[in-house]
Amino acid sequence: MPGLSAFCLRPRDLRRGAALTLAFIAAVGTAAGTGCWDRADAVGAAGAGLAAAGTQNPAAGPEAPREAGTGTATADREAVARAAAEAAAEGKSGKKAAEEVVSRSGDRWGMVYDQGEYAAFTDDLDGRWTGVGLWIESRRDDRIAVEKVQPGSPADRSGLRAGDRLLSVDGHAVTGLRVCDVVALLRGGAGTPVVLHLTRDGADLTETLRREQLHTEPVTVRELPGGITVIKVASFSRGSGEQVRAAVRAAGPGAGFMLDLRGNPGGLVTEAVTAASAFLDGGLVATYDVRGAQRALYASPGGDTARPLVTLVDGGTMSAAELVTGALQDRGRAVAVGTRTFGKGSVQMPTPLPDGSVAELTVGTYRTPAGRSLDGSGITPDLAAGDGAEERARTVLGGLGVGP
């Protein structure tokens, strides 16, 4: 998810030019409140969640062009806009018509937002949203389950916890729905009630919660014995890149770093580049193509290139977080520890539609400094580690001279 104006335009700015988002689309590519994410009523680099692989992957039809050289299916912008305009002229939903074209196109990450949803998306990029404080996920049996609860949120105060199965929201059954559609049900105005029906260990639960304006800090810092600074980046929302740089500058001399990107769904690309710049002295961070035109992203000079660095990654490390990981790995700046990352390496660009809605359509892919495309494949860590990833990282840093 830096020149923020270059990567994620607010609705009122859309006429000024297209903005790139390497998002989740998961939504946070896509918007948490309405975009499809794997985890989601709330937070993300982009919002609140990410679209689970395969949740939006219909068979490609006649309106499924592929960007030259990328192999990435994308909806035709003109076809999407035409469908929206024709529907609006007939008094029908332009957004729904556009969604049908995107669905048929095979654009796995394509999304269509109305004006309110797109505004909520930009709020997510600020690390704030209105909801009840749930991250949710879709299980293999189509069940919707609570993955995590925001501390201090309405959901937390009501006693909801990870593992609870969500059955309905305001009477709407959610089993089998896409995560993004469930997120849309959970979102709403501050102070409005929402009734959740859940099960826990075979017992039914019904909770009535009131939505609140919520906020999360995208970057947290903690110190481990031996001079190790752990910088956890939950998402690349606005300001996160500079927070990473500040944490690096504040670390004591001789310290080593763990950059924890586990569960990070992505966010603003410019923030990701700023974060990578904290550990690089200029140079290439990534290249990307937009409808065949090749472009590049560069780190700012002056980053810390001396102190040892390990990045922690897992299957929830997506998009912009993968961009950072790939850059640090390819540039020989960091050792990646954990499990294979998600593999979201495509680029989305917003297109304003005649009825005021916005379509985020895939236009290309990005590559690491070594030329690797991560879309669909992800990043293989240098050292595999599951639950013991942090301990493995401490061992690596110890081998590099960090510690007692």
C-alpha positions in Angstrom: 0.0 0.0 0.0 4.1 6.8 0.0 3.8 9.5 -2.8 0.5 8.2 -1.7 -1.1 10.1 -4.5 0.8 8.0 -6.9 -0.4 4.7 -5.5 -3.8 5.1 -4.0 -6.1 7.9 -5.0 -9.0 8.9 -2.9 -12.3 9.0 -4.9 -12.2 12.8 -5.3 -8.7 12.4 -6.9 -9.5 9.7 -9.4 -10.0 12.1 -12.3 -6.4 13.3 -11.9 -4.9 10.0 -12.9 -4.8 6.4 -12.1 -3.2 5.1 -9.0 -1.5 1.8 -8.5 -2.2 -0.4 -5.5 -0.3 -3.5 -4.9 -2.7 -4.7 -2.5 -4.0 -7.4 -1.1 -7.0 -7.0 -2.7 -7.4 -8.6 -0.5 -8.7 -6.1 -0.2 -6.4 -4.1 2.3 -6.5 -4.9 -2.5 -9.0 -4.5 -1.8 -10.7 -3.1 0.7 -11.4 -4.5 3.9 -14.8 -3.3 4.4 -16.0 -4.7 1.2 -13.1 -6.1 -0.6 -12.3 -9.7 -0.3 -9.7 -10.6 2.2 -8.9 -13.6 4.1 -9.0 -12.0 7.4 -11.4 -9.3 7.9 -13.7 -7.0 9.6 -11.0 -4.8 10.3 -7.5 -4.2 9.6 -5.2 -4.6 7.0 -2.9 -2.9 5.0 -5.4 -2.1 3.2 -7.8 -2.7 5.4 -9.1 -5.6 6.9 -8.5 -8.7 5.2 -7.3 -10.4 2.1 -9.0 -12.3 -0.5 -8.5 -15.9 -0.1 -6.8 -17.6 -3.0 -9.4 -19.0 -5.2 -12.4 -17.1 -3.8 -12.6 -15.0 -6.9 -11.3 -17.2 -9.7 -14.1 -18.0 -12.1 -13.2 -19.6 -15.4 -12.0 -17.0 -17.9 -14.5 -16.1 -20.5 -14.4 -14.1 -23.7 -13.7 -10.9 -21.8 -10.5 -12.1 -20.2 -7.6 -10.4 -21.9 -4.1 -11.0 -20.5 -1.5 -8.3 -20.1 1.4 -8.9 -22.6 4.1 -10.9 -20.9 2.4 -11.2 -17.6 0.0 -14.1 -17.9 -2.3 -12.2 -15.6 -6.0 -12.2 -16.4 -7.7 -8.8 -16.3 -11.0 -7.3 -17.2 -11.2 -4.9 -20.1 -11.7 -1.4 -18.7 -13.8 -0.3 -21.5 -16.1 -3.3 -21.2 -16.5 -2.7 -17.5 -17.3 1.0 -17.9 -19.7 0.3 -20.8 -21.6 -2.3 -18.7 -21.9 0.2 -15.8 -23.1 3.0 -18.1 -25.7 0.9 -19.9 -27.0 -0.4 -16.6 -27.2 3.0 -15.1 -29.1 4.3 -18.2 -31.7 1.6 -17.7 -32.1 2.5 -14.0 -30.2 -0.6 -12.9 -27.1 -1.0 -10.7 -24.0 0.0 -12.5 -21.9 -1.5 -9.9 -23.6 -4.9 -10.2 -23.2 -4.9 -14.0 -19.5 -4.0 -13.7 -19.0 -6.8 -11.1 -20.5 -9.3 -13.6 -18.0 -8.3 -16.2 -15.1 -8.5 -13.8 -16.3 -11.9 -12.5 -16.4 -13.3 -16.1 -13.0 -11.9 -16.9 -11.0 -14.2 -14.6 -9.4 -11.2 -12.9 -8.8 -12.9 -9.6 -8.1 -9.6 -7.8 -10.6 -7.4 -9.6 -13.1 -5.6 -7.4 -15.8 -2.9 -7.8 -16.7 -0.5 -5.1 -19.4 2.1 -4.7 -18.4 5.5 -3.5 -19.0 4.7 0.1 -17.1 1.5 0.0 -14.1 3.1 -1.7 -14.1 5.8 0.9 -14.1 3.1 3.6 -11.1 1.6 1.7 -9.1 4.8 2.0 -10.0 4.9 5.7 -8.5 1.4 6.0 -5.3 2.7 4.5 -5.2 5.2 7.4 -5.4 2.2 9.8 -8.9 3.1 11.0 -12.3 1.6 10.2 -15.8 1.2 11.7 -16.8 -2.3 12.8 -16.8 -4.6 15.8 -13.2 -5.7 15.8 -13.2 -9.2 14.2 -10.8 -10.7 11.8 -12.5 -13.6 10.0 -11.4 -16.4 7.7 -13.1 -18.9 5.5 -12.4 -22.6 6.3 -12.2 -25.4 3.8 -15.7 -26.5 4.6 -17.0 -23.0 3.7 -17.5 -22.2 7.4 -16.7 -18.6 8.5 -14.6 -18.5 11.6 -13.2 -15.8 13.9 -9.4 -15.7 13.4 -8.6 -12.9 15.7 -10.3 -10.3 17.9 -9.1 -6.7 18.2 -8.2 -6.0 21.8 -10.6 -3.5 23.4 -13.1 -3.7 20.6 -16.9 -4.4 21.0 -16.2 -8.0 20.0 -13.5 -8.3 22.7 -15.7 -6.8 25.4 -18.5 -9.2 24.5 -16.2 -12.2 25.0 -15.9 -13.4 21.4 -12.7 -15.2 20.7 -10.6 -16.9 18.0 -12.1 -20.1 16.8 -15.7 -19.1 17.2 -17.8 -20.0 14.2 -19.9 -17.2 12.7 -23.3 -18.4 11.4 -25.1 -15.2 10.6 -24.9 -11.4 10.7 -28.2 -9.6 11.3 -30.1 -12.7 10.2 -28.0 -13.2 7.0 -26.5 -16.7 6.9 -22.8 -16.4 6.1 -21.7 -20.0 5.6 -20.4 -20.3 2.0 -20.1 -16.6 1.5 -16.9 -14.9 0.4 -15.0 -13.3 3.3 -15.4 -9.9 1.7 -19.2 -10.2 1.6 -19.2 -11.1 5.3 -17.0 -8.1 6.0 -19.6 -5.9 4.2 -22.2 -7.2 6.6 -20.1 -6.5 9.6 -19.3 -2.9 8.6 -21.6 0.0 9.1 -22.0 3.3 10.8 -20.5 4.0 14.2 -23.1 3.3 16.9 -25.3 1.1 14.8 -26.2 -2.4 16.2 -25.3 -5.7 14.6 -26.5 -9.1 15.7 -24.1 -12.0 15.5 -25.1 -15.6 15.7 -22.2 -17.9 16.5 -21.3 -21.4 17.8 -18.5 -22.3 20.2 -17.8 -25.9 21.2 -21.3 -26.9 20.1 -23.1 -24.2 22.0 -25.1 -21.4 20.2 -24.2 -17.8 21.0 -26.1 -14.6 20.0 -24.4 -11.3 20.6 -25.7 -7.8 19.8 -22.8 -5.4 19.4 -22.5 -1.8 18.5 -20.0 -0.8 15.8 -17.3 1.7 16.8 -14.5 3.6 15.1 -11.5 1.4 15.6 -7.8 2.0 15.1 -4.7 -0.1 15.0 -1.0 0.7 15.1 0.6 -0.8 12.0 4.1 -0.9 13.6 5.1 -2.1 17.0 8.6 -2.4 18.4 9.9 -4.6 21.2 13.4 -5.4 22.5 14.8 -8.9 23.1 17.8 -9.8 25.2 21.1 -9.5 23.4 20.4 -6.3 21.5 17.7 -7.6 19.1 15.0 -5.2 18.0 11.8 -6.8 16.7 9.9 -4.5 14.4 6.4 -5.9 13.7 4.6 -4.5 10.7 0.9 -5.5 10.7 0.2 -3.7 7.5 1.6 -1.0 5.2 -0.9 1.7 6.0 -0.1 5.4 6.0 2.9 6.3 8.0 4.1 2.8 8.6 7.2 3.1 6.4 8.5 6.1 8.4 7.7 4.3 11.7 10.0 1.5 10.5 12.7 3.9 9.7 12.3 5.6 13.1 12.6 2.3 14.9 15.8 1.5 13.1 17.3 4.8 13.9 16.3 4.5 17.6 17.9 1.0 18.0 21.0 0.8 20.1 24.5 0.4 18.5 25.4 -3.1 17.6 21.8 -4.3 17.6 20.3 -6.7 15.1 16.8 -6.6 13.7 13.9 -8.9 13.1 11.5 -7.4 10.6 8.3 -9.4 11.4 6.0 -9.4 8.3 4.0 -12.5 9.3 0.3 -12.0 8.6 0.9 -8.7 6.9 -1.6 -8.5 4.0 0.2 -5.6 2.2 -1.0 -2.1 1.8 0.5 1.0 0.2 3.4 0.3 -2.0 5.0 3.6 -1.3 5.0 2.8 2.4 6.6 -0.6 1.7 9.4 1.1 -0.3 10.0 3.5 2.6 10.2 0.6 5.0 12.7 -1.2 2.7 14.7 2.0 2.5 15.3 1.7 6.3 17.7 -1.2 5.5 19.0 -0.2 2.1 21.3 2.6 0.8 19.3 3.4 -2.4 19.0 1.0 -5.3 16.3 -1.1 -6.8 13.4 -2.4 -4.7 11.1 -3.7 -7.4 10.0 -3.4 -11.0 6.4 -3.5 -12.2 4.5 -3.3 -15.5 1.4 -1.3 -16.1 -0.3 -2.5 -19.4 3.1 -3.4 -20.8 5.0 -0.3 -19.7 7.9 -1.1 -17.4 8.6 1.0 -14.3 10.8 0.7 -11.2 10.7 1.5 -7.5 13.9 2.7 -5.8 14.9 2.9 -2.1 16.0 6.2 -0.6 19.7 6.5 0.3 21.0 6.4 3.8 19.4 3.3 5.2 21.1 1.0 7.7 23.1 -1.6 5.8 25.5 -2.7 8.6 23.4 -4.3 11.3 22.2 -7.9 10.8 18.6 -8.3 9.7 16.2 -11.3 9.6 12.7 -11.1 8.0 10.0 -13.3 9.5 7.4 -14.4 6.9 4.5 -16.9 6.6 1.5 -17.7 4.3 -0.2 -14.5 5.4 2.7 -12.3 4.1 1.2 -10.8 1.0 1.6 -8.2 -1.7 3.5 -5.2 -0.5 5.0 -7.2 2.3 6.3 -9.7 -0.2 7.7 -6.8 -2.2 9.8 -5.8 0.9 10.8 -9.4 1.6 11.9 -10.0 -2.0 13.9 -6.8 -2.2 15.8 -7.4 1.1 16.4 -11.1 0.1 17.6 -10.4 -3.4 19.8 -7.5 -2.3 21.5 -9.8 0.2 20.4 -7.6 3.0 18.3 -10.0 5.0 17.8 -13.7 5.8 14.2 -14.7 5.4 12.9 -17.2 8.0 9.5 -18.8 8.2 7.2 -20.4 5.6 6.4 -19.7 2.0 4.5 -16.4 1.5 1.1 -16.0 -0.1 2.1 -15.1 -3.7 0.1 -11.9 -4.4 2.3 -10.1 -6.9 -0.1 -8.4 -9.2 -0.8 -4.7 -9.7 -4.3 -3.1 -9.6 -5.3 0.3 -10.9 -8.6 2.1 -10.1 -10.9 3.1 -12.9 -13.8 5.5 -12.2 -17.1 4.3 -13.6 -19.9 6.5 -15.0 -22.2 5.8 -12.0 -19.6 7.0 -9.5 -18.4 3.5 -8.5 -14.7 2.5 -8.8 -13.3 -0.7 -10.4 -9.9 -1.9 -9.3 -8.6 -4.0 -12.2 -5.4 -5.9 -12.5 -3.0 -4.3 -15.0 0.2 -6.2 -14.5 2.7 -7.8 -12.1 5.7 -6.7 -10.1 9.1 -8.4 -9.8 11.9 -8.4 -7.3 15.3 -6.9 -8.0 16.5 -10.3 -9.3 13.5 -10.5 -11.7 11.4 -12.9 -9.8 7.7 -12.8 -10.2 5.9 -13.7 -7.0 2.4 -13.9 -8.3 1.1 -17.3 -7.5 4.4 -18.6 -6.2 5.3 -16.4 -3.3 8.7 -16.3 -1.6 10.5 -19.4 -0.3 12.3 -18.4 2.9 16.1 -19.0 3.2 15.4 -21.0 6.4 12.1 -22.9 6.9 10.5 -22.5 10.3 7.0 -22.7 11.7 6.0 -22.0 15.3 9.7 -21.7 16.2 10.4 -19.0 13.6 11.4 -16.3 16.1 13.8 -18.6 17.9 15.3 -19.7 14.6 15.8 -16.0 13.7 17.5 -15.4 17.1 19.9 -18.3 16.2 20.7 -16.7 12.8 21.3 -13.3 14.4 23.5 -14.9 17.0 25.6 -16.5 14.2 25.9 -13.0 12.7 27.4 -11.6 16.0 24.3 -10.3 17.7 23.8 -11.2 21.3 25.8 -11.8 24.4 
